[in-house]
Amino acid sequence: YEYLRAGRPILALTDPAGDTAATCRDAGLEAIAALDDAQAISAQLQRFVHSPKDGTLPTAAAVDRASRRGRARTLAELLDRSTMQGK
């Protein structure tokens, strides 16, 4: 989450089917390559170098969700929902 909050370009080297990649896609990031796929990494690196902000910057909403305030808001909403279920 710290990387998202930094608002800097991100090139994610991770399992494209995993949770980290899903979090990246939810944040609007498209620069994702599998750690063991040299060809995909090379392609993403070339794209990253030529257009560092194209598909590599998180959305404002993702930055907000990753902030301490956003995480606290999510927790508060979860706690509110869990206490309302018994009523």
VOPAGU-2260 file (C-alpha; in pm, 1 decimal, decimal comma):
REM VOPAGU-2260
SITE   aa  ch    i         X         Y         Z
SITE  TYR   A    0       0,0       0,0       0,0
SITE  GLU   A    1     292,7     233,0      58,2
SITE  TYR   A    2     378,9     214,4    -310,9
SITE  LEU   A    3      25,1     314,0    -407,3
SITE  ARG   A    4      27,8     608,0    -166,3
SITE  ALA   A    5     358,2     732,6    -308,2
SITE  GLY   A    6     182,3     818,7    -634,5
SITE  ARG   A    7     487,6     713,7    -835,1
SITE  PRO   A    8     495,3     490,0   -1144,0
SITE  ILE   A    9     477,9     121,3   -1053,0
SITE  LEU   A   10     601,2    -178,2   -1250,4
SITE  ALA   A   11     467,3    -483,5   -1067,3
SITE  LEU   A   12     670,6    -802,1   -1099,9
SITE  THR   A   13     432,4   -1054,7    -952,2
SITE  ASP   A   14     208,8   -1349,9   -1034,7
SITE  PRO   A   15     -47,8   -1201,8   -1276,8
SITE  ALA   A   16    -316,4   -1429,1   -1127,0
SITE  GLY   A   17    -234,9   -1344,6    -764,7
SITE  ASP   A   18    -371,9   -1104,2    -505,7
SITE  THR   A   19     -96,7    -847,3    -557,8
SITE  ALA   A   20    -172,9    -827,0    -930,2
SITE  ALA   A   21    -545,5    -799,0    -853,8
SITE  THR   A   22    -475,1    -511,3    -614,8
SITE  CYS   A   23    -264,6    -343,8    -882,7
SITE  ARG   A   24    -535,8    -382,8   -1146,9
SITE  ASP   A   25    -798,1    -249,6    -903,6
SITE  ALA   A   26    -571,7      53,5    -860,3
SITE  GLY   A   27    -565,4     112,6   -1235,7
SITE  LEU   A   28    -217,4     -28,4   -1291,1
SITE  GLU   A   29    -151,2    -220,5   -1610,5
SITE  ALA   A   30     227,0    -267,1   -1590,2
SITE  ILE   A   31     231,8    -621,0   -1449,4
SITE  ALA   A   32     467,2    -902,9   -1545,9
SITE  ALA   A   33     532,7   -1247,8   -1402,2
SITE  LEU   A   34     861,5   -1280,9   -1215,4
SITE  ASP   A   35     963,2   -1581,9   -1425,1
SITE  ASP   A   36     870,1   -1440,4   -1768,3
SITE  ALA   A   37    1175,3   -1257,5   -1904,4
SITE  GLN   A   38     995,5   -1166,3   -2227,3
SITE  ALA   A   39     701,9   -1006,1   -2041,9
SITE  ILE   A   40     938,5    -822,0   -1807,7
SITE  SER   A   41    1137,6    -692,5   -2104,7
SITE  ALA   A   42     821,8    -571,7   -2279,5
SITE  GLN   A   43     694,0    -399,2   -1965,5
SITE  LEU   A   44    1034,5    -240,3   -1899,1
SITE  GLN   A   45    1048,4    -100,3   -2252,3
SITE  ARG   A   46     696,8      39,4   -2215,3
SITE  PHE   A   47     786,6     172,7   -1870,4
SITE  VAL   A   48    1098,1     352,3   -1998,4
SITE  HIS   A   49     926,0     505,9   -2301,3
SITE  SER   A   50     599,3     602,0   -2127,8
SITE  PRO   A   51     659,2     583,8   -1751,7
SITE  LYS   A   52     315,7     717,3   -1659,2
SITE  ASP   A   53     113,8     511,9   -1908,9
SITE  GLY   A   54     -64,6     244,3   -1706,3
SITE  THR   A   55     178,1     273,5   -1416,8
SITE  LEU   A   56      17,9     537,4   -1194,1
SITE  PRO   A   57    -248,2     441,7    -940,2
SITE  THR   A   58    -584,9     614,8    -960,5
SITE  ALA   A   59    -668,1     885,9    -706,4
SITE  ALA   A   60    -933,2     655,8    -558,5
SITE  ALA   A   61    -674,3     379,6    -511,5
SITE  VAL   A   62    -435,3     620,5    -341,1
SITE  ASP   A   63    -716,8     730,4    -109,0
SITE  ARG   A   64    -814,0     369,3     -27,6
SITE  ALA   A   65    -448,8     288,9      51,5
SITE  SER   A   66    -408,3     586,7     285,1
SITE  ARG   A   67    -433,2     547,5     661,0
SITE  ARG   A   68    -755,8     744,9     654,4
SITE  GLY   A   69    -893,7     524,9     376,7
SITE  ARG   A   70    -794,9     202,4     554,8
SITE  ALA   A   71    -949,7     332,4     879,3
SITE  ARG   A   72   -1268,6     422,2     689,9
SITE  THR   A   73   -1284,5      69,9     543,3
SITE  LEU   A   74   -1238,3     -83,3     888,4
SITE  ALA   A   75   -1505,0     143,7    1038,7
SITE  GLU   A   76   -1750,4      47,1     763,0
SITE  LEU   A   77   -1679,8    -321,0     822,7
SITE  LEU   A   78   -1731,5    -283,5    1197,2
SITE  ASP   A   79   -2052,7     -86,9    1139,6
SITE  ARG   A   80   -2187,8    -360,1     911,2
SITE  SER   A   81   -2094,3    -635,5    1155,0
SITE  THR   A   82   -2269,0    -464,6    1446,2
SITE  MET   A   83   -2580,1    -392,0    1237,5
SITE  GLN   A   84   -2626,1    -758,9    1143,6
SITE  GLY   A   85   -2742,8    -847,2    1492,5
SITE  LYS   A   86   -3014,9    -580,4    1498,9
